[in-house]
Amino acid sequence: MREEQEPAPARIHVGGVAAVSSGVLLWAASTVIVKSSDVSGTTFAVCRLWIGVAALWLVGLATGHRPTRAVWRATLLPGVLFAANIALFFEALQRSTVANVTLITSIQPALVFVVAGRLFGERVTSWDVGWTAASLGGIGLVVAGSASEPGWHPSGDVFALLAILIWTVFFLASKRIRTTTGTIEYFTAVLGVAAVALTPVMLVAGGTFIDPSARDWLLIVIVAIGPGTAGHLLVTWAHKHVDVSLSSVIGVAQPVLAAAGAALFLDEKLVLLQVVGGVITIVAVVSIVRRRRLPAPVIAPEGAP
């Protein structure tokens, strides 16, 4: 009898992993930028959304990737979820430390692992679970040293928890919708719906478009064009090529990067315990990335970038 040969493991899509990693780096930078702003998180979020919509609309006009009515309808719920997520997250950064807020966001892989297999047929192994637990433990050490830092308030951590719960639902919804929708079209519609939904909330809360100073507007533009638009486009594009579970695990590096940035630019102290935790987290993420087996990539619709 001929011995059955084991199927060769599917290779990691290098471009997809690089796109997710770049997006995570940009998002980590955005936490430091938002924290250094003097306007409320909701006002910052609304201004950032409208600038992002304008930028993507111009890109769509230049490339022919404009959202159709069907895309606008499909993104109504994701857009509202995105609006809630960004407002809560930005408010959390203004009420708590960067390290605390980004630690809470690290629970996303655990939330995704609960449902990713059932929704998308993605196999989660004991290796993934074990290293994910290690990464979460490492991030716990990152934050343990900053729990008593000035500027911390429990409401900030509550907002961060709500934000990541909403983001998880948005993340999974994006994975499903992206199988039939181009990246630019989809995210233009998401940002448009989010901007329309969140603007009345800002006005009711007493915020206006004239609140930001010239410096704040500069920070808003940087976040809108860099992390807010380019970062999300990279990760949304990568949904076609990377398991949702793998994307989530790569994202656990964000708290480490954000904590390092906060220490450098915001004078949030980093102690040895946080450094050790950061090393553990990075090792765990790399271990998972090297072992993941990816399914065949979903074919993008015609005209998608």
ZILIN-V462539 format. One record per helix or strand of 2 or more residues. SS is the DSSP state (~ for helix, > for strand). FROM is the first residue (numbers start at 0). TO is the last residue. If there is no record, write none. Layout:
SS FROM TO
SS FROM TO
This chain:
~ 13 34
~ 40 62
~ 68 73
~ 75 94
~ 97 104
~ 107 119
~ 125 143
~ 153 176
~ 182 203
~ 213 237
~ 243 249
~ 252 264
~ 271 290
